[in-house]
Amino acid sequence: MIWNQVYDPLGSLALSTLFAAIPVAVMLVGLGFLHMKAHYAALSGLVAALVIAVLVFGMPAEKAGLAAVYGAAYGLAPIGWIVLNIIFLHRLTEENGSFRILQRSIASVTDDRRLQLLLIAFSFGAFFEGAAGFGTPVAVTGAILIGLGFSPLAASGLALIANTAPVAYGALGAPVIALAAVTGLDLISLSAMIGRQLPFFSVLVPFWLIWAFAGFRGMAEIWPAILVCGVSFAIPQFLVSNFHGPWLVDVIAAIVSMVALVLFLKVWRPRRVWTSTALAGREEAEAASAAAASGRAEEARKEIGINGGAAAATIDRAALVRAWLPWGILTVFVFFWGTPFVKQALDGLSSFRIPISGLHNEVVKVPPVVAEAHAEPAVYVLNYLSMTGTGILAAAIIGGLLMGYGPLKLVELYGKTIWRVRFSLATIALMLGLGYLTRYSGLDATLGLAFAHTGVLYPLFGTLLGWLGVALTGSDTASNVLFGGLQKITSQQLGLSPILMASANSSGGVMGKMIDAQSIVVASTATGWKDGEGPILRYVFFHSIALAVLVGLLVMLQAYVAPFTHMVVK
């Protein structure tokens, strides 16, 4: 049975928009204000969407249920498949102690606190954002910074500020993959467009990070190192995102940035070595108080082999190679898994296309959302061999065997990993179910028609919408799922590039990562700062909104002002 979408079922666009916003509002309020667990909040939003879609917008209940199941299936494979297997690899490195060696090797490069921030919070954090995402970078870098003697406020707040520019390509490109899924836009085009927005901020954020820590003078003293760090990240970020795809952008850029910075520090040193671990300016007293209240710093320093702020331990070269080997294998596997030749070959062996009976070509988008009415396809494509997660699993198994794990131990740890991430997988499935339901029911179209009324300022407000989505959901992936379709529809209504605005949702969203509740709790927990969430939020909020506005202004330039308009992917 064919069903035509209805965008103003109540005869009042304002009232219809209010109802269309209820599912998203239910989920965001549950996460941001009621402090519900993410999977419960996502489930609440999905239930609300089913009720609104069926009872208000008139979508047949069977089609609504199929749309939700279709989205949930996509959430589990390929996105959940990526998360599961990368966490499995991370768990293997933790179990055999090689992860501890990685910590020590990075912390031993320099005694200057500002340079340690660049290396650990920005470059190394970006590596873990690219490889795992989902709070891992903040937890890892926050713990390392505490181990080096940074105060809890400095360790937490600075780790959050640093974990911004890489977020759009986090977890091996999961946010961009989800954005392409819910919008129907070309994955490589979205990857390229985001890669023409964020490199500006990959250069800016390291300067911003050191300014937030050491003040303008402290930043100016090490500007050559900051520039090397930022530019060596931004250039690979642009090249990989534009000429390969979203999967390895952060991993490759982070490795290049770390190597470039380490090599640069072999030939350059600042005139003054900054040894203070407290924030410059008015936050210093609060940071010092927090450090005194926390008993974690000295304990953490001992845990990773740091004595009095200087790297005292000598790391065996062979052990260091073994510690980095699994991540090197991961990089190689995922890189080749993403090449067109390999993907096409694996697709030929394992591709299944499953039309969703009762939904496929039975939901019709109609004007004014589209120029001409057309049916929406609904085909679930399962490429179990060519999925990025399968490449990660292969890398994890090989890496695990080389680390000395037996087959039975690998199976045991994999089972434990599944249990560990069960709620994360459920959250991903529920959020994708919500995103697909809003798309097929036309709820996102109604919201998009309302947002179109912001007119010429929409590039700025659309970018801030992405920021708000991440701030409240804690995930660039979730924000893209919720608002990606809306960005596409609104941009089409206003005559803007849907590639530009869908990308702006992701690029603006990364700046909301530092103020979302999940990240702040992770930072507070990793640094051992009980009840530190309030001070952390107050410290990072200005940085978050200021950087989000700057992204919005860049998008405005790309939308309207030459030569920036030539950067937009056609």
N, C-alpha and C positions, 0 to 999 in steps of 0.2 A: 504494500500500500504506500503510495507516494504522499509525503507530507510537506507542505510548503511552510517555511519558517514565517513567524509573525513577530514583528519588532515593536509594535505598539498595541498589545492586546487589550489594554485598558482604555484606549482612546485618549490618553494623555501621556506624552513622552516623559514628562517629569515623574509621573506615578509609575509608569512601566519601568523606567530606569531605576527607581527606588527598589522595586521588587527584584529586578535583575541583579542588583548589587547585594542582595541579602546573602546569597551563598558565600560570596567572597568575604563579606563583612563578618559572617558567623565564624569563618575560619580564622580571620585575622584577629578578631576580638578574643577568640579562644586562646590564640597563641600569645598575643601581645598584652592582654589585660587580665584574662582569667588564669593565665599561666597553665593552661592545659598541656598535656603531653602532645607532641606533634601529631601522632597518629590519631588521637582522639579528636583533635581540632580538625584535621583533614576529613575524618569520617563525618563529623558534624556538618562541615561545609558541603560534603557530597550529599548527605541526606537532605539538607536544605535545598540544594540544587535540583534534586529529583522532584521534590514537592513543588517547587516554583515552576520547573519546566513542564510538569504534567498538569498541574491545577491552574496555573496562571497563563502560561504560554501555549497550552494546548498540545504539547508534544505527546504522541502516543506513549503509554507507559513502557511498552515493550521496546520501543526504539530508544527511550531514555536509558533503560537498563543496559541495552546492548552498547550504547555509546560509552557508558561508564566502564563496562567490562572491557571494551576495546582499549580504552585509555589505560586501565589498570594492567592489561597484558603488555602494552608497550612500556609501561613503567618498570615492569619486572625484567623485560628483555626488549631492548638492550641496556637500559639505564641501570636497573638494579643489578644486572649481571656484571657491570663494570665495578660498582661499589663493593659487591660481595668479594670479588676476586682480588681487588687491590688491597682490601683490608686483610685478606688471607695472606698475601705476600708480606704486608707490614707486620702481621703477627708472627710470621716465621722469623723475621729479622729481630724481633723483640725476644723471642723465645731463646735464641742461641747467643744473644749478647752482642751481635754485630751492630745493632742500632746504637748501643752505648759507645761503641768505637767511633761511629759517625759523629756523635755529639762531641767527643773529645777532639777529634781531628779538626773540626771546624772552630772550636773554641780556642785552639792553640795557635792560630794564625797571627793574632795581634793583641796587644794589651790596651790599645786605645778603645774606649767604650763606644765611641761614635762609629768607628770602623767595624767593631763587633756587631753593632746594630745593622749596618749595611749587609754584612756577610750573613748573619744569622736570621734577623727578623725579615729582611727583604728577600735576599737571594735564596737562602736555604728554605725559608718559609714558602717562597714561590714554588720551589721544587715539590714540596709536599702538597701544596694546593693543587698543582698539576697532576700529581700522582694519586692523591687520595681525596683532598677536599674535605667537606663536611666537618669542619672544626679541627681537623688534624693539624694544620699549620700553626694555629694559635696555641694549641696544647703543647706541641713539640717545642716551638721557639720560646714560648713563655717559660717552660720548665728549664730550658737551657739558659735563658737570660737570668733567671733566679739563681741557677747554679753558678753563674759568673758574678753574682753579688748585686745585681740590679734590684732596686726596691720593687715590691709587688705592684705599685701603681705604674712605675716606669715599665716593668716587664709586661704587664697586662695591656696598658694603653698603647704602648709603642708596637707591640705585636699585632694589635688590632689595626692600627693605622697602616702598618706595612702590608697587611693582608687585604689589599684592595685591588690594585691594578691587575693581579693575576687571576682574580676570582671568576671572571667571565669564561675562562678556559679551564676551570678547575675540574678535578676528577676526570681527567682525560677528555675534556670537552663536553661533559654532560649537560651544562646549561645551554650550550649552542645546539646540541643534538635535540634537546627537548624543545627549544624555541623553533627549530625547523619543523618538528613534528606537529606542534599545535597550530602553526601558521600556514603550513604547506609551502613555505618559501624554500628556496634552494639552500641546502646546508653550507656549501662552499661559499656562496655569495654572502650569507650571514657571517660566516667566519672571517671573510675578507673585510667586510664593512666594520665589524668590531675591531679588527686589526688595523683599521685606519682611524680609529678613535682613541683606543687605550694606549698606544705607544707614546702619545704626548704626555699621558699621566704616568707612564712607566719611567719617564725621565723626571717628571715633577715630584712624584711621591717620595723618592729617596731624599731629595732636598727638603721636602716638607717634614719627613720623619726626623731628620737630624735637627731641623729648626725647632720642632716640637720638643726635642730632648735637650738640646744644648743652647738654644737661642740663636739669633742671627749671627753673632760673632763666632760662636762655636761651629756653626755650619760653614761660614766663609773660610775658616781655617783649613777645612778638608774638602773644599769644592772640587779639586781635581779627582779625588777618589769617588765622590758622589756622582760626578759626571760619567766616569768610567762605568760605575755600577749601573746607572740608569740607562745609558746609551747602549751598553752591551746587552742589556735585557730587551730594550725597545726594538732594536734592529732585528734580532731573531724573532721576536714576537710578531712583527710586521711580516717578515718573509715567510715564516712557517704558516701563519694564519691565512695568507693570501695565496700561497703556492703549494700547500700541502693539505691543510684542513685544520680542524680545531683540536684534534686528539693530543698532539704532542707539543703544542705551543708553549705552555708553561714549563714543561720538563726540559725542553731544549734551551729555551731562553734562560732558565734558572742556571743550568749547567754552564752555559757560556758566560753568564754574569759572574758566577762564582769563580770560574777559572780566570777570567779577565781581571777581576778584583785582586785575587791572590797573586797573580803575576805582577800586577801593577804595584802591589805593596812590597814586592821584592826590590823595586828600584826607587820607591818614593816613600817618605815618611813625613808625617806632620811635624812642624817645628815644636809644637807643644802636645804632649801626650795627655789626653783627657782621661783621668782615672776615676772621676766621680761617677757614681751609679744613680744619683738622684736627678730628677728633672730640674732643668733650669727654671728660674722665675718663681712665681707664686705657689706652684705646686710642690716645691722642694720640701717645705716643712711637712706637708701632708704625706709625701712619699717617705720621708725619713721616719715619721711616726709609724707609718704602716710597716716599714722595714723592721722597726724595733718591736712592733707587736707580733710580727710573724717570726716563728722559729724555723722557718723552712730554708732560708737562704744558705746558712752554713752547712746544713745537712745536704742540700742539693749540690753545693760545691764539692763536697766529699764524694757524692755519688758519681759525678762525672770526671773526677780526677783533677779538679782545679784547686789551687792553693793560693789564697790571698789575692785573687784576681789575675794572676799570671798563669799561663799554661805550663804546669810543672812536669806533667807526665810525658814520657816519650812513647810514641805509638809505633809498634812494630809494623814495618812496611807491608809484610805479607798479610798481617791481620787487617790492615787498612784496605788492601786490595780485596780481601774476602768480604769485608763489610760493604764495599761499594758494588761488588759483583752482581748481586741480585737486581739492583736498580739499573745497572748497565744492561743486563739481559732484558729487563722490562722495556727500556728505551728502544733497544734494537727491535724487539718483537713488535711493539706497538707501532713503531715507525713503518716497518714493512707490512704490517697488517693493514695500515691505512693507505698504502699505495694502490692505485687503480688496478694494476696488473694482478696483484695478489688477491684483492677483493673480488675481482671478476672471476678468477680461477676458483676461489673458495665458494663463491656464489653458485657457480656451475655444479658444485658437488653437494650443496646443502640448502639451496633456496626453496622455500615454500611460501606460496602466496595464498592466503586464506580469505576470500571475500566474506564479510560479516553479513550473513543472510538476515534480511529484515532491516538492515541499515544501509548497506552498500547501494549507492545511487537511488536511495528512497527518501533522502532529505534534500530539499531544494532551497538554495539561497535565492532570494528574489530582490529586485530593486527596492529601495535605493542603495542597498549595501553593495550590490554588484550591478554592472551595466545591463547584463542580460541574465535571466534566470538560468541556473545550472545545477545539476545534481551533484551532491558531495560523495566522492568515493569513500569507501571504508574497507580497505584491504589490509589485513595484518600480514606483514612480511616477516617471516622467521628465517634468518640466515645464520644458523647456529654456529657454523664454522667461521664465517667472516666477521661476526660481531667482535668488536674491540675487546669485550670481556673475555672472549675465548682466547685471544692472544695473551691477555694478562694472565689467565689461568695457566696457559702453557709456560709462560715465563716463570710463574710462581713455582710450578712443579719442577722445572729444570733447576731453578735457583735453589729450591729446597733440597733436591738431591745433591747438588754441589755443596750445600752447607752441611751435609751429613745426615739429613733426615732419611729414615726408611719409609717405604710406601705406606705401611700401617700407621706410622706416626703422622704422615701427611694427611691421611684420611681422617684420623682422629682430630687433628687441628682444624681441618676443613669443616667437620661437623660442629666443632665448637664455634667456629667463625659464623656459620649460618645461624646458630642460636644467638650469638652476640649481636648480629645485625638484623634480627628478625623484625624489630619494630621500625628500623630505618627502611627496610624493604617494604613493609606495610605502608609506611608514610608515603614513600615514592609512588606506590601503586595507587593509593587513594587520591593523591594530589593529581596524578595524571588522569585518573578517572574523572575528577572534578573538572580538569581542564578540557578534556574531550567532550564532556557533557555540555559545558557552557558553549563550546564551539558548535556542536550539532543541534543544540536547542535554540541557538540564536541569542542567548543571553549576552554573550560578548558583543554581538552586533548592536544590541540595544544600548549597551554602555558606550560603545564606540560612537554611535550617532550622537549621544549626549556630549561626549568629549570633543566632538567636532566643533562644538560651539565656542571653544577657546580660540579658534581662528588662527591668526598669524603667530600667536605665542605658543601654539601647541608643541613645537619641538622642545621648548623648555619644560613645559608642564608634563609632556609625555616622558621626558627623561626623569623628572622627579617622581613620576608614578612608579617607574622601575625602582628608584631609590626607596620609596615607601614600601613597595612589595617585599624587598629584601629585608628592610628594617623590621618588618613585622613577621615575616615567615622564617627569616634566618637563612634563606637559600636563594641564590640567583636562579637556580633551576626552577624552584617553585614560583618565583616571581615571573619568570618567562612563561611558565605554563598558564598562570592565572591571567596575565595581561598581554601575552604575545599576540593573541588573536585580536584583542581590542586595539593594540597599536597598529596592526595591519589594516583593520577596517577604518579606523579614524584617519589614518594617513591617506587612504584611498579617497575618502570623502573630501579631504582638504587638498587633494592634488599633490601630496607629498610622496616621496619614495617609501613604500612599505618596508623595503630592505633597510633604509636609513632608520626609520622609527622603531622597527622591531629590534634592530641592533642597539639603538639608544636605550631601550628598556633594559638590556643586559649591561651595557656600559655604565649607565646611571645607577643601575642596581648595585654594582660592586661597591659603591661608596656607602651604601646602607649596611654593608656587612659588619662594619665595626661597631654599630649600635644595636644590632639585633640581640635579643635576650639570650639566645643559644650561645652565641660567640662570647658574650660578656660572662656568662656562667662558666663556660669552658676556660676562659682566661683566668677568672677568679679561682677556679678549682686547681688549674695547673700550677698557679703560683702560690697555692696554699693560703690565700687571703680570704678568710672567713668574713662574710658580709661585706665584701669589697665591691659588689656590683654597683651600688649607688655612686661612689666616687669614680669608678671607671667610666660609667655612663656620662657623668658630668664632664669628665676630662675629654672624652672623644667626641662628644656631640657636635661641638663647633667645627671640628675638623671634618666630620662626616658631611654636614650640610653645606659647608663651604666648598668642598671638593665636588659634591653633587651638582651644585649650581654651576661650577666651572665646566663640568661635562655638558650640562644643558646649554650653556653659552656656545660651546664648540659645536654642538648639534645644530643650534640656530645658524651658525656661520655655514655649516655644511648644507643646510637647507636652502639658504637664501643668498649667500655672499660668495662671489668668485674671488680667488681661485679655489676656495674650499668646496664649492659645489662640484668641482671636477673630481673630488675624492670619492663621491658617492658611487657605489657599485650599481651598474645598470642591470 
